[in-house]
């Protein structure tokens, strides 16, 4: 049986060998950073949201990432159409409920996607994950108003209800599929000072899910890799601007051996 870090290293190697194509219907604010993240780590991005082509993309791409950061009725419709088609094709669908809990429409849309599409992996901050079960009245939009620990019971119930894996990210990341639970300790405080870090983490999870059929293992590998890149970038950066540049370089330069030796994981 391979350890989490060994499996993560194997998955990173597969990404760089296979170069999976990740289809994102994502946040306009962070679309460039998300695409650059996928390119830097060794995957390939395609950003297509028009309802007339999203189903066709399912025959081309290896995984679908849905992100409601800049949502609208048309985009939600495209997400659901795409998600169902990827389900039919047996390809993974990853969901980022950005800002869920901040408004009734945003929370409703997140829950609607979960009801209508079989989601393999949900990645969000604590407040967003809490809102998938109940409204979080003190949400601050995309910034978490709750701790990761506070969201874990809810994450487990959401995972069981929707037959999915849930990753709650913050200073320490936690992943559960309702039965298994793990903590990822890699990361750096400057990751929270760069717009799009969370969206990019979800996209990275899509790349790992494209090469690993177990969403739990894919999430663990993605967050170890993402957090370790943050640590490397934080050692060189003098602030958020230089951090963003160093971060992309770290994603590009980290090796499977680095990931194997430097991932910090606690299984609970």
C-alpha positions in Angstrom: 0.0 0.0 0.0 1.4 3.4 -1.0 1.6 6.3 1.4 -0.2 9.5 0.5 3.0 11.2 -0.5 4.1 8.3 -2.7 0.7 8.3 -4.4 0.9 12.0 -4.9 4.3 11.7 -6.5 3.1 9.0 -8.8 0.1 11.2 -9.8 2.3 14.2 -10.5 4.4 12.0 -12.8 1.3 10.8 -14.6 0.1 14.4 -15.1 3.4 15.4 -16.7 3.4 12.2 -18.9 -0.3 12.4 -20.0 -0.8 16.2 -20.0 -4.5 15.9 -19.3 -6.8 18.5 -20.8 -8.9 20.2 -18.1 -12.1 21.9 -19.1 -13.0 24.8 -16.8 -16.2 26.8 -16.6 -14.8 29.2 -14.2 -14.4 32.6 -12.6 -13.7 35.4 -15.0 -11.8 37.2 -12.2 -9.2 34.3 -12.0 -9.4 32.6 -15.3 -5.9 33.6 -16.4 -4.2 32.5 -13.1 -6.1 29.3 -13.2 -5.0 28.5 -16.8 -1.4 29.4 -16.0 -1.6 27.1 -12.9 -2.6 24.2 -15.1 0.1 24.9 -17.7 2.8 25.3 -15.1 2.0 22.0 -13.4 2.0 20.1 -16.6 -1.7 19.9 -17.6 -3.5 21.7 -20.3 -6.4 24.2 -19.9 -9.5 24.8 -22.0 -11.8 27.6 -20.9 -15.2 27.1 -22.6 -18.5 28.1 -21.1 -20.9 28.6 -24.0 -23.9 26.3 -23.7 -23.6 25.3 -27.4 -20.2 23.7 -27.0 -19.8 22.5 -23.4 -21.2 19.1 -24.1 -19.0 18.6 -27.1 -16.0 19.4 -24.9 -16.7 16.3 -22.8 -15.6 14.1 -25.7 -12.2 15.9 -25.8 -11.2 16.9 -22.2 -10.2 14.6 -19.4 -12.0 16.4 -16.5 -14.4 19.2 -15.9 -14.0 22.0 -13.3 -17.0 24.0 -12.3 -16.5 27.3 -10.4 -19.4 29.7 -9.6 -17.2 32.7 -8.7 -18.9 34.8 -11.4 -22.2 33.1 -11.8 -25.2 33.9 -13.9 -28.3 32.0 -15.0 -26.7 31.1 -18.4 -23.5 30.0 -16.8 -25.2 27.8 -14.3 -27.2 26.2 -17.1 -24.0 25.5 -19.0 -22.4 24.0 -15.9 -25.3 21.6 -15.4 -25.4 20.6 -19.1 -21.6 20.0 -19.1 -21.6 18.2 -15.8 -24.3 15.7 -16.9 -22.4 15.0 -20.2 -19.2 14.4 -18.3 -21.1 12.1 -16.0 -22.4 10.2 -19.0 -18.8 9.9 -20.3 -17.5 8.6 -17.0 -15.2 11.6 -16.5 -14.5 13.4 -13.2 -16.4 16.6 -12.3 -14.8 18.9 -9.7 -16.8 21.7 -8.1 -15.8 25.0 -6.4 -18.8 26.7 -4.7 -17.2 30.1 -4.5 -18.9 32.5 -2.2 -21.7 30.0 -1.3 -23.4 31.3 1.8 -22.9 35.0 0.8 -26.3 35.3 -1.1 -29.4 33.2 -1.4 -28.9 32.9 -5.2 -25.3 31.8 -4.9 -26.1 29.2 -2.2 -29.1 27.9 -4.1 -27.0 27.6 -7.3 -24.3 25.6 -5.5 -26.9 23.2 -4.0 -28.6 22.9 -7.4 -25.4 21.8 -9.1 -24.8 19.2 -6.3 -28.3 17.9 -6.8 -28.3 17.6 -10.6 -24.7 16.6 -11.3 -22.7 13.8 -9.8 -19.7 15.7 -8.4 -16.6 13.7 -7.7 -14.8 16.3 -5.6 -15.9 19.6 -3.9 -13.2 22.1 -2.9 -14.1 25.1 -0.8 -13.3 27.1 2.3 -15.1 26.4 5.6 -17.9 28.9 5.1 -18.7 27.7 1.6 -18.8 24.0 2.7 -21.0 24.8 5.7 -23.5 26.6 3.4 -24.0 23.5 1.3 -25.9 22.1 4.2 -27.2 25.3 5.9 -26.9 29.0 5.2 -23.9 30.7 6.7 -25.3 34.0 7.8 -22.0 35.6 8.5 -20.3 34.7 5.3 -17.8 37.2 3.9 -18.1 36.0 0.3 -15.0 34.2 -0.9 -13.3 34.7 2.5 -14.0 32.1 5.1 -15.8 33.3 8.2 -15.4 29.9 9.9 -12.5 27.5 10.7 -11.7 24.4 8.8 -12.3 22.3 12.0 -15.8 23.8 12.3 -16.8 22.6 8.9 -15.6 19.0 9.1 -18.7 17.4 10.5 -20.7 19.2 7.8 -18.2 18.1 5.1 -18.6 14.5 6.1 -22.4 14.7 5.9 -22.2 16.5 2.5 -19.8 13.8 1.3 -22.2 11.0 2.3 -25.3 12.7 1.0 -24.0 13.5 -2.4 -21.6 10.5 -2.7 -18.6 12.8 -3.2 -15.3 13.8 -1.6 -15.1 17.2 0.1 -11.9 19.2 0.6 -12.1 22.1 3.1 -9.1 24.4 2.6 -7.5 26.9 4.9 -4.4 27.2 7.1 -4.7 23.4 7.3 -6.6 21.5 4.6 -8.9 18.7 5.5 -10.3 16.1 3.1 -13.1 13.5 3.7 -15.3 11.2 1.7 -17.5 10.4 4.7 -15.4 7.5 5.9 -11.8 8.5 5.3 -10.3 11.8 6.7 -6.9 13.4 6.2 -5.1 16.7 7.0 -2.7 18.4 4.6 -0.3 20.7 6.5 1.6 22.2 3.5 1.0 25.8 2.6 2.0 29.4 3.2 0.1 32.5 4.5 0.7 34.5 1.3 -1.5 32.0 -0.6 -4.5 33.9 0.9 -3.2 37.2 -0.4 -3.3 36.3 -4.1 -6.6 36.4 -6.0 -7.4 33.1 -7.5 -5.4 30.8 -5.2 -8.5 28.9 -4.2 -9.8 28.7 -7.8 -6.4 27.5 -8.9 -6.3 24.8 -6.2 -9.6 23.5 -7.5 -8.2 23.4 -11.1 -5.2 21.5 -9.8 -7.5 19.0 -8.2 -9.1 18.5 -11.6 -5.8 17.7 -13.1 -5.0 15.1 -10.4 -8.5 13.7 -10.7 -7.9 13.2 -14.4 -5.1 10.7 -13.7 -6.5 9.0 -10.5 -9.9 7.3 -10.3 -10.1 7.9 -6.5 -11.2 11.5 -5.8 -9.9 11.3 -2.2 -6.4 10.4 -3.3 -6.6 13.0 -6.1 -7.6 15.7 -3.6 -4.8 14.7 -1.2 -2.2 14.8 -4.0 -3.4 18.1 -5.4 -3.4 19.9 -2.0 0.0 18.5 -1.0 1.4 19.7 -4.3 -0.3 23.1 -4.2 0.6 23.7 -0.6 4.2 22.7 -1.2 4.5 25.1 -4.1 3.2 27.8 -1.8 5.9 27.0 0.7 8.6 27.2 -1.9 7.3 30.4 -3.3 6.9 32.0 0.1 10.6 31.4 0.9 11.5 33.6 -2.1 8.8 36.2 -2.3 8.8 39.6 -0.7 5.0 40.1 -1.0 1.9 39.0 -2.9 3.1 40.2 -6.3 6.4 38.4 -6.3 4.7 35.4 -4.6 2.3 34.9 -7.6 5.3 34.7 -10.0 7.3 32.5 -7.7 4.3 30.3 -7.2 3.9 29.5 -10.9 7.6 28.8 -11.1 7.4 26.4 -8.1 4.5 24.5 -9.7 6.6 24.1 -12.8 9.8 23.1 -11.0 8.6 20.8 -8.2 9.5 17.2 -9.0 7.6 14.0 -8.0 10.5 13.3 -5.6 10.0 16.7 -3.9 6.4 15.9 -3.4 7.2 12.4 -2.1 9.7 13.7 0.5 8.2 17.0 1.5 4.4 16.4 1.7 3.2 16.9 5.3 0.2 14.7 6.0 -1.8 13.5 9.0 -4.3 10.7 8.6 -7.1 10.9 11.2 
